[in-house]
C-alpha cells in the first residue's frame, strides 16, 4: 500500500492546526503594507547559489538585483537600492563564512518528490548532508541560541534528511541550519545536527501518522479539527486565521474584509 507524503511546509501548517492548514490553502491575510523579508531571503539564496556554481561576482550581483526588481513593491521604508545592499551584505557574509570548504556540492535548490532542500553536499570526512539557509533582517541577541536550538527537532530538517537519503540511496549524516542575520551587521549563525538512524526512524513513525490523517482530510473522510492552543500563535503574534475562525466564523463574505483568495499554484514544493 502506497503511503501519502506531504511537503514539509504543508505538514508544518497541519501540525500547527489542521483548520489553519485548510484555510491557508485558500485565504491569505490582506497586507497593510508590503514587507521585504521574504524577498530578501529569496535574493540572498539566489546569490549564494550562483556563487556555489562558480559564477563571477558581477554575475552573482546581477542575479540578486534581478530577483529584487521582480518582487519589489514601492513603500515608505525600503528602497530597491537599500534592499540590494542588504542582500549583497548577506551573500558576502555567507561567502566569508566558508561553509562549503571540503564539500562536494550535489544539489542546489533542486526539487525532490515533496521537498526542496537548499544545498545538498558531501563533506570529505563528515559525509552526506543538507544545509538550509534562513535569512532574517534582525535577531535579538537573547534569541540567537534559542533560534538555532529550535532546529534540532524541526520537522522540515528531518524530512530533508529522510527524503535526500531516499533519493540518493545513502543515509544523510547531518543537517545544518544556517541563519544569516542582515542587521545591524551581517552575521552567520550555524549548528550541525547529527542524524542518528534511531532518531530518524522515530521521526518517520510520527510523520507517517500525520500524513495518514492529512490524506484522510484531503479525501474528505476526516474533518480538520481545530487546535485552540495554536490560536494564541507564538512569538510573531496570534494565528493569522484567528479572525477567520473566531470573528467571521468561516463565512467567506465576511472574511473578504481581512483576507483575500490565494492565486492557485501547483508545484507544492517549499
N, C-alpha and C positions, 0 to 999 in steps of 0.2 A: 504493500500500500504506500503510495507516494505521500509524503508529508508536505503540508503547506509551509512555506517560508516567506517571511515578510522582511522588509528592509529595516535597518537599524532605526531610522527616523520614524517610520510608521510604528514600530514596536515601542519606541520611547513614548510616543503620543498615547498609545494604548495603556502602557504601564502607568502613565500619569493619570489618565482617566479615559475609559472607553467612550464615554459621551463626548469628551473633548475631542478625541480622535475622529468620531463620526461627524461632528460639527466642523472641525477644521478642514475636512476634505471638501467642504462646500463653501464655507464662510471664512473671511479674514477681517479683522478689525480695520475700520477706515483710519487711515493715517491722518493725524492732525498736522504733522509736518514730517517730511521725509528725513530719515536719518541715514548716514553713510556707512554705518558699522558693517553691514553685510557686504556692501560693495567693496569696502576696503579689504575685507577678508578675501574676496574673490580676486582682487587685483594683486595682493601680496602673493597669493597662491600661484597665480599666473606667472608672476615674475620669478619666483623660486623654481617653478617647473622649467621655465626656459633656461635658467641658469644651470640647472642639473642636466639639461640636454646639451650643454656646452655652448650656448649662444653667447655672442659678444654682448658687452654691457649696453650698447646702444639698442640692440635688438630687444633685450630684456626691458629696457626703459620704454621702448615704443609699445610693446605689448601691454605693459602696465597702463600707459597713457590711453591706449585704445579701449581697454576694459573699463576704465573710469569714465571716459567720454560716452560710452554706450549706455551706462547705467546712471549717470549723474542727473540729479534734479536740482534746479536752482532753488536756493533758500537763503535765509539771512546769515546762518552761522558759518558755513563752509563754502569755500570757493573750489573750483576744479583744480586750480594751481596748488592750493593748500593741501588738498587730498592727494595730489600727485607726490608732493614732498613727503607726506606721511607714509604713503605706500612704499616709496623707494627707500625710506628710512627703515621700514620693516624688512624689506627684501635684503638690504645690506646687513642688517643685524643677523638675519638667518644665514647669510653667506659667511659672515665673520665668525659665527658660532661653530663652523667646521663640523656640522652634524653628520656628514656623509663621507668623512675620510675613511678609507679602507672598506668602503661599501661598494658593492656592485648594484647599480640601480636596475630593477627588474620591471617595475610598473610605475607610471606617473598618472594619477587621476584616471585610472583605467576601470571602466565598469565591469563588475562581475555579475553574477546572477541577481543578487539583491543588495549589493553594497558597492561603494566606490572609494576605496582607500586612497589617501593622498599619495603616499610613497611606500612602495614595497621594495625592500632591498635585502641583500645578503652580505652580512659582515664577515670579514676574513676568519674570525675566531668565534663570534657570537651566533652565527647562523642567520636563518631567515627571520625577518621582522617587518613590522609595519609602523610607519611614523605618521601621525595625524597632526596637521598644523592648524592651530586655532589662532585667531587674531583678535586682540582686544585693544580698544583705544586706551583704556586705563584699568589697572587692577590695584586696589589698595594694598599696602604692604602687609597688613594683618591677614589678608585673604589669599596671599600668593601661595603659601604652603598648602592651605586648605584646597585651593583650586587644583593643584596637582594631585593631592591625595584622593580627590573625588574620582579620578580616572581609574584607580586600581580596581574598582568594581563597576565601571561604566559599561553598560550593555553594548554600546557601539564598538568598543575596543575588542571585546571578547567575540563579537560577531565577525569583526575583521580577521581575528586570529583563526577562527574556525573556517571561514569561507576561503581565505587565502590558502590555508593548508589543504582544503579540499580541492581547490583549483590547481595547485602546483604539485599535489601528491606528496608533500612532505610537511612535517609539523612546523608551525610557526613557534619560534623560541622566545620572542619578545614583542611587545608593542610599546610604543613610545609617544606620549602626548608631548607636543611642542607648542608652547603658548608664547606667541610674540606680542608683547605689550608695546604699544607705539608711543605713549606719552607717560610722563614728561620726557623721558629718554628711552629710546628703543631698547628693550630688554628681551632676552630669550630665556624662558623657563622650560626645563625638560626633566623627565624622570623615566627611567627604564622599568617596565613592568614585566617580570618573567612569566612566561606562560607554562605552568605546570599541567601535565596531562590530566591529573585528577581534578584540578580546578576547572579546566576547560570542559570536561565531561559533566561536572556539576552544573556549570552554566548552561550547557546544551540541554540537560534534563529540564531546567526551568524554561528555556527558550521554546522547546517543543510543546510544552504545556501552554505557554502564552499563545503561540502560533495556532494551536488547535482551537483555542477559544476565539481568536481573531477570525479564523476561517469560518467558524460557525456564524459569527456575526455577519461576515461578508455574504454568506449564503442565506441569511435571513432566518436561520433556525435558532438564533440566540439574540436577545435584545441587549444592546450595550447598557451596562449598569453604571450609575454614577459613583464616583469615589469622592465623597464630600470633603475629606481632609485636603484634597488637592484644590478645592475651591479657593482656599486661602492663598494658594500659589506658593511662592518662595521668596528668594532674595530680590526678584525682579517685580514683586507685587502680586496682586490677585491673578487668578486664572484669566486668560484672555477671553474666555467664553462665560465668565461669571454672569454678565448681564443677560446673555442669551438664555441661560438656564434659570436664573433667579429673579430676573426682572421681566423679560419678554416671554418666558415660558415656552421657548422654541417656536414662537409664532413668526413665520418669515416676514410678514408685513410689518411687524413691529421691529424685528431685528435689523431691517434695512436702514434704520436710523443710525445705528452704530457700526454695522457690518456691511460688507459688500461681497458679492459672489466671486469665487475664485475663477480664474481662467483655467479651463481643463488642461492638464498635461498628461503625458503618457509614459515618460521614462521611468518614473518611480524610484530613481536611484539618488540617495543622498548620503 
